[in-house]
Amino acid sequence: MKDFMKLRIKSFKLISYNIINITLTDDSEYTADLTSFHPVYCYPKDEAEWNQAFIGEFKADIQWPCGFDIHLHQIADLALEQSA
């Protein structure tokens, strides 16, 4: 099992609203549908908010100005679960 605590986000792509792809410092890639987080009160409400995402200061998460953030291990775990 991969130790995500040692990895950082190298880059990311917003594929479409709710779907994100991240590339980690070991060059592994994960694509996840974050729709399950939609009930979170600060989740980006629309595509305009969604497109404001940026890599957090420590490169361990993706953040949005609306207050929502998701850590790289959450994205990777969700991607692995969704691909199973």
C-alpha positions as CSV (number, residue, x, y, z in Angstrom):
1,M,0.0,0.0,0.0
2,K,1.2,3.5,-0.9
3,D,2.3,5.9,1.8
4,F,0.4,9.0,0.8
5,M,1.9,11.0,3.7
6,K,5.2,11.1,1.8
7,L,3.7,12.3,-1.5
8,R,2.6,15.8,-2.7
9,I,0.4,17.0,-5.5
10,K,2.5,17.9,-8.5
11,S,-0.4,19.0,-10.7
12,F,-4.2,18.7,-11.1
13,K,-6.9,19.0,-13.8
14,L,-10.5,19.7,-13.4
15,I,-12.0,17.3,-15.9
16,S,-15.6,18.6,-15.4
17,Y,-17.8,19.7,-12.5
18,N,-17.2,17.2,-9.7
19,I,-14.4,15.3,-11.5
20,I,-10.8,15.9,-10.7
21,N,-7.5,14.4,-11.8
22,I,-4.3,14.7,-9.7
23,T,-0.7,13.8,-10.5
24,L,1.4,13.1,-7.4
25,T,5.2,13.6,-7.0
26,D,5.8,9.9,-7.8
27,D,4.0,10.5,-11.1
28,S,1.0,8.4,-10.2
29,E,-2.4,9.7,-11.4
30,Y,-5.8,9.5,-9.8
31,T,-9.2,10.6,-11.3
32,A,-12.1,10.8,-8.9
33,D,-15.7,11.9,-9.0
34,L,-16.3,14.1,-5.9
35,T,-20.1,14.1,-6.2
36,S,-20.4,12.3,-2.9
37,F,-19.0,15.4,-1.2
38,H,-21.8,17.7,-2.7
39,P,-23.8,17.7,0.6
40,V,-20.9,19.4,2.4
41,Y,-22.1,23.0,3.0
42,C,-19.0,24.6,1.5
43,Y,-18.7,22.4,-1.6
44,P,-18.4,24.5,-4.8
45,K,-22.0,25.2,-5.8
46,D,-21.5,25.4,-9.6
47,E,-18.9,25.2,-12.3
48,A,-17.8,28.8,-11.8
49,E,-16.8,28.1,-8.2
50,W,-15.4,24.6,-9.1
51,N,-13.0,26.2,-11.6
52,Q,-11.4,28.3,-8.8
53,A,-9.5,25.3,-7.4
54,F,-5.9,25.6,-6.4
55,I,-3.2,23.4,-4.8
56,G,-2.9,24.2,-1.1
57,E,0.2,25.7,0.5
58,F,1.8,22.3,1.5
59,K,0.8,20.6,-1.8
60,A,-1.2,18.0,0.2
61,D,-4.7,19.1,-0.8
62,I,-6.8,20.9,-3.4
63,Q,-8.7,24.0,-2.1
64,W,-11.4,26.3,-3.2
65,P,-12.0,29.9,-2.1
66,C,-15.5,28.8,-0.9
67,G,-13.8,26.9,1.9
68,F,-13.9,23.4,0.6
69,D,-10.7,21.3,0.5
70,I,-9.9,17.7,-0.1
71,H,-6.7,16.0,0.7
72,L,-4.7,13.9,-1.8
73,H,-5.3,10.7,0.0
74,Q,-9.0,11.2,-0.1
75,I,-8.9,11.8,-3.9
76,A,-6.7,8.7,-4.4
77,D,-8.8,6.5,-2.1
78,L,-12.0,7.6,-3.9
79,A,-10.5,7.0,-7.3
80,L,-9.3,3.5,-6.3
81,E,-12.8,2.7,-4.9
82,Q,-14.5,4.0,-8.0
83,S,-12.3,2.0,-10.3
84,A,-12.8,-1.2,-8.5
